[in-house]
């Protein structure tokens, strides 16, 4: 939800470096930096608090009212960058950026497709693909949307939806190339089984073998059933 604000309590840290960062992580704290109008401030925040703040309705685009050390003054900030543990997946470092609520900022917003099951091209067996999953936008901090919803329910086979076709909310400007492809519906790929081609001479050999088998079968059908039949007939003629 655009305009979502979340309170986040952090602590300033005096020591920096990889050894100190590892110590903080063992204690369930995430090291980070708050960038503002003055000098950057090294901070740390409980991992649970950070997860709670970034999984609310505003998601990664929530406005964080950062309070350092319980001070009454808060710093309106946004999530600038974060790093994840490649094995465990937890956040290992976070950068926050203090912002002015009356000045626009740039942000990357996820694109979500809706109506895919109703698209005629998909119902006919076409394949819906989404080459672009994020769009860069410019908006006031409180107006940055959590995501951009794009309706693809009318797409036919062969249709292409570009950035220029995306309708942005009021107050939000799309910064990507208007010709960039967001979604397409393509015809399903048909797999054609290759024909087995006989090498030169193999066809003649096969035909010759079939002919020989036929002649052998005919000769076998005309032969006498008993090998001694002719001899027995000759003996009967002499006796008569």
KARAQUI-V674907 format. One record per backbone hydrogen bond with DSSP energy under -0.5 kcal/mol. NH is the residue of the N-H (numbers start at 1). CO is the residue of the C=O. Records with the same first field share a line. If there is no record, write none. Layout:
NH = CO ; CO
This chain:
4 = 1
6 = 63
8 = 65
10 = 67
11 = 44
13 = 42
21 = 17
22 = 18
23 = 19
24 = 20
25 = 21
26 = 22
27 = 23 ; 24
28 = 25
29 = 24
30 = 45
31 = 29 ; 92
32 = 43
33 = 94
34 = 41
35 = 33 ; 96
41 = 34
42 = 40
43 = 32
44 = 11
45 = 30
47 = 28
50 = 46
51 = 47
52 = 48
53 = 49
54 = 50
55 = 51 ; 52
59 = 56
61 = 58
62 = 59
63 = 4
64 = 62 ; 77
65 = 6 ; 63
66 = 64 ; 75
67 = 8
68 = 66 ; 73
69 = 10 ; 67
71 = 68
75 = 66
76 = 74
77 = 64
78 = 97
79 = 60
80 = 78 ; 95
81 = 95
83 = 93
85 = 90
89 = 85
92 = 83
93 = 83
94 = 31
95 = 81
96 = 33
97 = 78
98 = 35 ; 96
99 = 76
101 = 99
103 = 100
105 = 139
107 = 137
109 = 107 ; 135
110 = 146
111 = 133
112 = 148
114 = 150
118 = 115
119 = 115 ; 116
120 = 153
121 = 155
123 = 119
124 = 120
125 = 122
126 = 121
127 = 186
128 = 126
129 = 127 ; 184
132 = 182
133 = 131
135 = 109
137 = 107
138 = 173
139 = 105
141 = 103
143 = 140
144 = 140 ; 141
148 = 110
149 = 147
150 = 112 ; 148
152 = 114 ; 150
155 = 152
158 = 185
159 = 156
161 = 183
162 = 160
163 = 180
164 = 178
165 = 162
166 = 163
168 = 166
172 = 169
173 = 138
175 = 136
176 = 136
180 = 177
182 = 161
183 = 161
184 = 129
185 = 159
186 = 127
192 = 190
193 = 191
197 = 195
202 = 199
203 = 199
205 = 201
206 = 202
207 = 203
208 = 204
209 = 205
210 = 206
211 = 207
212 = 208
213 = 209
214 = 210
215 = 211
216 = 212
217 = 213
218 = 214
219 = 215
220 = 216
221 = 217
222 = 218
223 = 219 ; 220
229 = 226
232 = 228
233 = 229
234 = 230
235 = 231
236 = 232
237 = 233
238 = 234
239 = 235
240 = 236
